[in-house]
Amino acid sequence: MKSRSILSCQKVTVSFDGFRAVQEMSMELAPGELRFLIGPNGAGKTTMLDAICGKVKPVGGSVEFNGRRGKVDVTRRKEHEIAQLGIGRKFQTPSIFSGLTVEENLEIAMSQNRSVWAALRASMKPRDRERIDAELALIGLSHKRQLRAGLLSHGEKQWLEIGMMLLQEPEILLLDEPVAGMTDKETEKTGELLQEIVRKRTVVVVEHDMEFVRNFASKVTVMHEGKLLKEGTMDEVQRDDRVAEVYLGRKRRDYDVVSSTA
């Protein structure tokens, strides 16, 4: 029996002043899946995430979210409405409160319906404190909870923002190049973090670091010129002649078709 999809994108088309950045793109996500979305620059990967989270509106096709509240067509929903339904989006540059501590950032994320200062003044319930402690442990920042967020490394800032998003309890997490600018050690830890997150959530990652994709992907979706080019395991994608041509500009021979510099 086919498992239900938590997200179904059917023939999604996004146009900017007549230019079709995404063209009839279809994609299905299963609950608890870690999906990597790859392709050359300009393939439409980030725009596809924008269409899912409501940042841009498709001119054609549909996006259906099947979460805790049942099936909802989010194609025309506003960005904040989609976020409230359970689809969280993280952009490439971390968005945190640099002047506040790591712990205070998480407190604000948990109290998202209050102002910043009201959230900081509010007394935390024991259950809320437990959730923050658990999130700090998950993202590996328990020992830095009282450090100002602006003093964290680039990788730590990324993990903090992921932790902030997780406290808002999204069912789907959309990440845009989360390991860009990270050290090798930070990249490895990010992959391990994503594997932990998908125990309870679905994650979609737009990524250019092919070594990272190789190490952690179970299923890969390849886009080219706004369209679906290939979908499957990393091995299946790497053996595909069309993918070789897109990335290397030539036919595949006996080499790895998707290099770490793609």
Residue pairs with C-beta under 8 A, 6 or more apart in sequence:
3 30
3 31
4 30
4 31
4 66
5 28
5 29
5 30
5 66
6 29
6 30
6 31
6 33
6 65
6 66
6 67
6 171
6 172
6 202
7 27
7 28
7 29
7 52
7 63
7 64
7 65
7 66
7 87
7 172
7 202
8 28
8 29
8 62
8 63
8 64
8 66
9 25
9 26
9 27
9 28
9 48
9 51
9 52
9 61
9 62
9 63
9 64
10 26
10 61
10 62
10 63
10 64
11 24
11 25
11 26
11 60
11 61
11 62
12 22
12 24
12 25
12 26
12 48
12 51
12 58
12 60
12 61
12 62
12 63
13 20
13 22
13 23
13 24
13 25
13 58
13 59
13 60
13 61
14 20
14 21
14 22
14 44
14 47
14 48
14 50
14 51
14 56
14 57
14 58
14 59
14 226
15 21
15 59
20 226
21 44
21 47
21 226
22 44
22 47
22 48
22 51
22 58
22 226
23 44
23 225
23 226
23 227
24 60
24 61
24 227
25 44
25 48
25 61
25 223
25 226
25 227
25 228
26 61
26 228
27 48
27 221
27 228
27 231
29 35
29 172
29 202
29 204
30 202
31 171
31 202
32 198
32 199
32 200
32 201
32 202
33 198
33 202
33 203
33 218
33 219
34 194
34 195
34 198
34 202
34 203
34 205
34 216
34 217
34 218
34 219
35 202
35 203
35 204
35 205
35 219
35 220
35 221
36 204
36 205
36 206
36 207
36 213
36 216
36 217
36 219
36 220
36 221
37 45
37 48
37 49
37 204
37 205
37 206
37 207
37 220
37 221
37 223
38 45
38 206
38 207
38 208
38 210
38 213
38 220
38 221
38 222
38 223
38 237
38 258
39 45
39 222
39 223
39 224
39 229
39 246
40 224
40 246
40 247
40 262
42 225
43 223
43 224
43 225
43 226
44 223
44 225
44 226
44 227
45 206
45 223
46 176
46 206
47 56
47 226
48 223
49 55
49 89
49 174
49 176
49 204
49 206
50 56
51 57
51 58
51 63
52 63
52 74
52 82
52 87
52 89
52 172
52 174
52 204
53 79
53 82
53 83
53 87
53 88
53 89
53 174
54 74
54 77
54 78
54 79
54 81
54 82
54 83
55 79
55 89
57 75
57 76
58 75
61 75
62 73
62 75
63 73
63 74
63 75
64 71
64 72
64 73
64 74
64 75
65 71
65 72
65 74
65 82
65 85
65 86
65 87
65 172
66 72
67 85
67 86
67 171
67 172
68 86
68 171
69 85
69 86
72 85
74 81
74 82
74 85
74 87
77 85
83 89
83 168
83 170
86 169
86 170
86 171
86 172
87 170
87 171
87 172
87 174
88 165
88 168
88 170
88 172
88 173
88 174
89 174
89 176
90 161
90 162
90 165
90 173
90 174
90 175
90 176
90 178
91 176
92 176
92 177
92 178
92 180
94 154
94 157
94 158
94 160
94 161
95 161
96 105
96 149
96 157
96 160
96 161
96 164
97 104
97 105
97 108
97 116
97 149
98 148
98 149
98 150
99 148
99 149
99 150
100 108
100 120
100 148
100 149
101 145
101 146
101 147
101 148
101 149
102 136
102 141
102 144
102 145
102 146
102 147
102 149
102 152
102 160
103 132
103 136
103 145
103 146
104 120
105 149
105 160
105 164
106 132
106 135
106 136
106 160
106 163
106 164
106 167
107 119
107 120
107 124
107 132
108 116
108 119
108 120
108 164
109 163
109 164
109 165
109 167
109 168
110 119
110 128
110 131
110 132
110 167
110 168
111 118
111 119
111 122
112 168
114 122
124 132
131 167
132 167
133 142
135 163
135 166
135 167
136 142
136 145
136 163
138 163
138 166
138 193
138 196
138 197
139 159
139 160
139 162
139 163
139 193
140 159
140 189
140 193
141 152
141 156
141 159
141 160
141 163
144 152
144 156
149 157
149 160
152 160
153 186
154 181
154 182
154 186
155 182
155 183
155 186
155 187
155 189
155 190
156 186
158 178
158 179
158 182
158 190
159 189
159 190
159 193
162 173
162 175
162 178
162 193
162 197
165 173
166 173
166 197
166 201
170 201
171 201
171 202
172 201
172 202
172 203
172 204
173 197
173 201
173 202
173 203
173 204
174 203
174 204
175 194
175 203
175 204
175 205
175 206
176 206
177 206
177 207
177 208
177 209
178 190
178 194
178 205
178 207
179 186
179 187
179 190
179 191
179 207
179 209
179 212
180 208
180 209
182 190
187 209
187 212
188 215
190 212
191 212
191 215
191 216
194 203
194 205
194 216
195 216
197 203
207 213
208 262
209 260
210 258
210 259
210 260
210 262
211 260
213 220
213 234
213 258
214 234
217 233
217 234
218 233
219 231
219 232
219 233
220 230
220 231
220 232
220 233
220 234
220 237
221 228
221 230
221 231
222 228
222 229
222 230
222 231
222 237
222 240
222 243
222 246
223 229
224 246
229 242
229 243
229 246
230 236
230 237
230 240
230 242
230 243
231 237
237 243
237 257
237 258
238 256
238 257
238 258
239 252
239 257
240 252
240 257
241 251
241 252
243 252
243 257
243 258
244 250
244 251
244 252
244 257
245 251
245 252
247 257
247 258
247 259
247 262
248 257
248 259
